[in-house]
Each structure stands twice: as structure tokens, then as C-alpha cells.
Amino acid sequence: MILKNNKGKAGVYRWTNLVNHKSYIGSANDLRTRFYVYFSVNRLTKSKMTIYKAILKYGYKKFSLDILDYCNPDVLLEREQYYIDLLKPEYNNLGIAGSSLGYKHTSDTLKKFKIRKFSDIARTNLAKAATGRVLNKEIKTNISLARKGIKLSNETKIKLSTIATAREGVAVEVRNITSGKIKQYPTLTSASLALGISRTAIRKSMVSGIPIKKTYFIKSINKK
């Protein structure tokens, strides 16, 4: 249920330890893909992330999983940073949005995700995790305030700007082969949203030199 309901959705999520009440806040452009990682014991074992170690130590039954916010990918890091500043999750060691988004799955890993089958026990646990989730009054109040929009501090804005630059890479130039029109975009994300094409597809086109949809020729440009 968790994987099905979050396929292709970008958003901010929260893991909460039901034993010690410590929490972790993260975000992803595709929550379904991210949650695959959390339910892979092999992945959890290899990583040094505090939240992974905690899940292995206490087990899935001792954690709740909540979606704090569904949002557009271009404001994802901003929303994650907002909830980190607001709720102060103990498992977020750095306290900076996007600090755990740097890893990339190999093509073989992604293929395994697609064909992976869960046991009956795993399916039952996933269903239980997604059923009957009730937020306490404090969390509801904090989330309500978050959605009303509280201004971020200059320090937080600088953090977000630095993270976004590192994560999204160089600016790009898009040339429409058919019309001859050329347009520049400051980030891969902005080009992705404008063209309705994934950032991965844009990046591959830049490397291979092959036009996307036989229409868009894309190349990187230096930011001033």
C-alpha cells in the first residue's frame, strides 16, 4: 500500500520511533523509490545513516511512517528544511535538507526494485504500517503552522541555495530542432518541469548528445 500510494509523488516524510519518540525527516522526488530503500535490509546494513541503524535495531513494527507534505519537486528541499527546522528530528544528524539525497542507484539495483517480490509477512507489515496512522495534537499543530507558511531565516535560505546548486548541477540550454528556438534554464529541475521530461532523461541526453523526443537538443552551459 505504501509503495502503490506514493508512486511518482514528490514529498516530505517522517519516520517516528514509537519506543523513544525520536524521528527522522526526509524527502524524495519519487517517494515510492525511496521507500523501496527503507524496506531493503541489505541497503540498511551497508549504510551508516542513523535512521537505518535505528530501524535495524528496533524493527519496522516499532516505527510509524507519515507523509508530512506532498509538493512540487522544485520546492522539495525547501519544504524538507522547513519541517526539519520546525520539528527538530533527532535522527537527522546534519539538520540540513538533502543531506541524504546524494546517493544514486545503479541500473542493476533499479531493475531489482522493479522485479522484487515481497513475502506475505512483508506485505502484511507494510499494510499495517499504512493503516490507522494517527498524529498527536502537537504534530498536527506543527504541520498546520508549516502549511500556513512561516518565513525561513536567511541562514536557512543560504543552506537551501547551496544544497540545491550542488544537487541540481549546471544550467542547461535547450534548442528545439523543429522550430530553431533556444531557451536557457538555470537548473536541470527547471528545465525538467518546463519540458515535462525527467531530470535523468535530460542528463542522459546531455552526455549522449542524442535529442530528446527527436526534438530537444540539450547541452550544459556555465553559470555566471
N, C-alpha and C positions, 0 to 999 in steps of 0.2 A: 504493500500500500504506500509506503514512504517513497519508494522509487517511482512508482507509477504516477503518484500525485504531484511529483516535483520535476518531471521530465521537461527539460528545456526552459525551466524557470530560473531566473536570477533572483537572489535574495540573501538575507542575513538570517543565520540560525543560531540556536543556543543549546548546548549540552549542559545539563544540570545534574550533579551528583546528589542523589537522594539521601546519601548517608551523611556527608559533611557539608552539603549545600554549596559546594564550590561549583563554579560554572566556567564555560568556555564559549566565546562568541567568534564565529567565523562567517565567511561569505563565499559565494561561488557564482560564476556566470551560468552554470548548469548544476543545480543542487543535486540532481539525480546522480551525476557522475561523481560528485564529491562524496555523497553518502555511500557509494559503492566502496570507496576507500575505507570509510569507517567500519564497514562490515567485512573487511578483509583482514583476518588475523595476521596473515603474512605481512601485509603492509604495516600494521600497527607494531609488529615485532621489530621491524627494521628501522623504524623512525624513533627519534629521540624526543619528539614532541610530548609535552607534559600530559595533554589530554589523551593521547594514545596510550601512554603508560597507565593512566588512571582507569581507562576503560578496560584494559587488560587485567588490572589489579582487582577491580570491583565487579566487573562483568556488566553486560548490557542491561540486565534487569535492575541494576542499581542506578541507572541513568534515565533521565527524561530528555526528549528532543523536541524543541519548539521552533517554529518559524516565526521570527520576530518581524520580518518585513519582506514582502516581495517588491522588487523595484527594478528600474531600468539599469542595464549594465553600466551605463556611463556615470551613474551616481552610486554605484555599489560600494566602493571604498569609503566614500563619504558617509554613507548610512552605517557601514560597519564601524567606522571610527566613532560615530555618534553614540552607538549603543555601547561600545567599549568604554567611552568616557562616562556615559550615564550609569551603566550597571556595574562597572569595575569588576569584570570576571577574573577570578583568581588564577585560572589555568592559562590565561593569556600572558605569558612571561614578558613580552616586549611592550604590550599595550599599544601596538601600532597596527592599524588595519592593513591587511595584505601581507603581513609578515610570514604567513604560512601558505601563500599562494604561488610561491616561486617554483615548485616542482612541476615537472612535465611527465605525463605518461608516455611510455614507448608505444609504438604501433601494436606490438605483440600484447602488451598489457590491455590496451583498449579492446583488442579482439577478444581477449579472455573475458573482459567485462560483459561483452555482448552475448557470449555463449554460456556464461556461468549460470549454473542452476543451484537454487537453494534447497536444502533439505527441508522436510516437513517441519522439523523443530525450528529451523531458522525462520521459515515463513510464519510460523505461529508467533515467534518472538517479535518479528517485525510488525505483525498485525497488532499485537498487544501494545507495542511502543507507540503506535499511531492512534490508538483508541483511548478515549476518555481523558485526554490531556486537559488539565485544569490549571490555570495560572493563579497564583495567590494575589491578594489585593495589591501588595507592593509592586509586583512585576507589572500588573495591569496599569497601575498609575504611571509607572515609569515609561511604559510603552506608549501610553496615551499622550504624555508630555512630548515624547520623541516625535510622534506623528504631527503634533501641532507646530513643530519646528522651532528649536531653540538655536540661537546663533552660535556658531563654532568660534573658538578663540583663534587668534592669529597664529599661535603656536601649532594648533591642530591643523589649520589650513595649510601651513607650511609643510607639515608632515605628510598630509594627503597629496600635496603637489609633488613632493619628492618621490613618494611611492608610486604615484600614477605615471610619472615620467620614466621611472625605472622599469615599470611593468609594461607600459604600452609601447615603448621604443620610439623610433624615429617617425618624423612626419612623412606623409606619402603624397605622391602626385598621381592622379587618375586621369587617363586620356581615353575618351570614348572613340574607338576606332571608326565607328559608323558616322558620327557627327563631327568628329575632329575637335570637340570641346575638351578643354583641360581644366581640371579643378584640383586645388591642393587642400589637404586636411591635416590638422595639427597632430593627430594621433591615429593609430590603427583602429581604435574603437570608434572614433567619429566617422572614419571612412566606412567602417563596417555597418554602422547604423544608417548612414546616408544611402548606401548601395543595397542594403538588405542582404549582405553577404557576411559570413563568419570571418572573424579575425584570422583564424587558421588558414582559410582559403586565400585571403589576401596575402598573408605571409608566404604561402607556397608559391603564389603567382609571382611575387617579387623575386624569389630565389630562382624559379624555373624560367621566368621570362615568358611564360605562356599566358595569354589573355584569359581573363575570367569570362565565362559565358560567351566566348568568342567576340566580346565587345569591349571589355575594360582592360587596358594595359596599365599596369601599376608598377611604380618604381619609388624607391625611398629618396627623400631629399633631406639636406642638412637643415636643422633648426637654427635660427639666428640666436 
